[in-house]
Amino acid sequence: MHVNWSLVRIVLFIWTLINCFNLGRTSIEFNGTGTAWAMLILSVVTLVGALIGLAVADLLRVKPNQS
């Protein structure tokens, strides 16, 4: 199975940018309610997941044969 790693990296990068924007907006509008805490924690978890996905996608790129 061939995976277009460039496309995966671009999508994860865009997702990371959108998530950073939403995290900043959420932190400005934070009011201390349970819903606000849930959104803040979910945004941090999503951001960490996207960054890990970017790192994995970079490591799993198809590399030329070194033989």
C-alpha angles and dihedrals in degrees: 000000000000118000122196097228093182090060092045091052093047092050092047091047092052089046089052092050092049091046092050090052092049092046091053092047091048092050091052093049094042112137102170100251123137092254091052091051091048092051092047094050092044091051092051092048091048092049092051090048092051092048091049089048090052091051093048093046089052092049094047097051114130107266124199118259111270096200 
